[in-house]
Amino acid sequence: MASKIIKTTARQVSPVFSLNSSEARRRVLNLYRAWYRQIPVLVLKYDVPLTVKDFRKKLHERFTENRSITDIRVIDMLVVKGQMDLVEAVNIWKTKGHIMAYFDKTPKDTPSDFLSKFYNGQD
C-alpha cells in the first residue's frame, strides 16, 4: 500500500513556477534583462575597477554556463537564485568582495600535455 503511494507521488512532481519550457525560457530572459539593466548602476554603487562591458561579458558567461540545463525545476531554481542575487546586489546587501568574487571564477586554460599538467600539479 505504501509503495503505491510513493510511486504515485514520485510521478506527480510539480514544477516550481514554470509549466513548460517556453515559460521557463521567458523567466530566464527576464532575469537576464533585469541584470543587464542594473549593471551600470551596480558599477557606480560598488565602485569596482571594472567597466560595464566587463560586467556584461561576465553576465553572458554566467548564463551560457547553464545553457544545457533542460529540467524545468532546475531552471526555475536557478532563476530564483539569480533574482535573489540581483535583489541583494541592488540593495547593497553584498559587499564589493562578493561582487568581485564573480570575476575570480573565470576558467583558466587547462594544460593538455603531460609536462604542463605535471608542473601544475594535476593528474
C-alpha positions in Angstrom: 0.0 0.0 0.0 2.8 2.4 0.9 4.7 1.6 -2.2 1.7 2.6 -4.4 1.5 6.0 -2.6 5.2 6.6 -3.1 5.1 5.7 -6.8 2.1 8.0 -7.5 3.7 10.8 -5.5 7.0 10.4 -7.3 5.3 10.7 -10.7 3.3 13.8 -9.8 6.2 16.2 -9.1 5.0 19.6 -10.0 7.3 22.4 -11.3 8.3 25.2 -9.1 7.0 28.1 -11.2 7.1 27.4 -14.9 4.6 25.0 -16.5 6.5 24.4 -19.7 9.9 25.2 -21.3 8.8 28.3 -23.1 7.6 29.8 -19.8 10.9 28.9 -18.2 12.8 30.4 -21.1 10.8 33.6 -20.7 11.7 33.8 -17.0 15.4 33.3 -17.8 15.3 36.1 -20.4 13.5 38.4 -18.0 16.2 37.8 -15.4 18.9 38.4 -18.0 17.3 41.7 -19.0 17.0 42.8 -15.3 20.6 42.1 -14.6 21.7 43.7 -17.9 19.7 46.9 -17.0 21.1 47.1 -13.5 24.8 46.6 -14.4 25.6 50.4 -14.9 24.0 51.1 -11.5 26.0 48.4 -9.8 29.3 49.6 -11.3 28.7 53.0 -9.8 27.3 51.8 -6.4 30.1 49.3 -5.7 32.9 51.4 -7.2 34.6 48.4 -8.7 37.7 48.7 -11.0 35.8 47.1 -13.9 33.8 48.5 -16.8 30.2 48.0 -17.7 31.4 45.9 -20.7 33.4 43.6 -18.3 30.3 43.1 -16.2 28.1 42.4 -19.2 30.6 39.9 -20.6 30.6 38.1 -17.2 26.8 38.1 -17.2 26.7 36.5 -20.6 29.3 33.9 -19.5 27.3 33.0 -16.3 24.1 32.5 -18.3 25.8 30.4 -21.0 27.3 28.1 -18.4 23.8 26.8 -17.7 22.5 26.7 -21.3 22.5 22.9 -21.4 20.1 22.5 -18.5 16.7 21.2 -19.7 14.9 20.3 -16.4 12.3 23.0 -15.8 12.5 22.7 -12.0 16.3 23.2 -12.0 15.8 26.2 -14.4 13.2 27.7 -12.0 15.5 27.2 -9.0 18.4 28.9 -10.8 16.1 31.8 -11.8 15.0 32.2 -8.2 18.7 32.2 -7.0 19.5 34.8 -9.7 16.7 37.0 -8.6 17.8 36.8 -5.0 21.4 37.7 -6.0 20.1 40.7 -8.0 18.0 42.0 -5.1 20.9 41.6 -2.8 23.3 43.4 -5.2 20.8 46.3 -5.9 20.0 46.8 -2.2 23.8 46.8 -1.4 23.5 43.8 0.9 26.5 42.4 -0.9 30.0 43.8 -0.4 32.5 44.7 -3.0 34.2 41.4 -2.3 31.1 39.5 -3.1 30.8 41.3 -6.5 34.5 40.8 -7.3 34.2 37.0 -6.5 32.1 36.6 -9.7 35.2 37.6 -11.6 37.6 35.2 -9.9 35.9 32.2 -11.2 36.9 32.6 -14.8 38.1 29.3 -16.0 41.8 29.4 -17.0 43.3 27.5 -19.8 43.9 23.9 -18.6 47.1 22.3 -19.9 46.7 19.4 -22.2 50.2 17.8 -22.4 51.8 15.7 -19.7 54.6 18.1 -18.6 52.3 21.1 -18.3 49.9 19.1 -16.2 52.8 17.8 -14.1 54.1 21.3 -13.5 50.6 22.5 -12.4 50.2 19.5 -10.0 47.3 17.9 -11.9 46.9 14.2 -12.6 
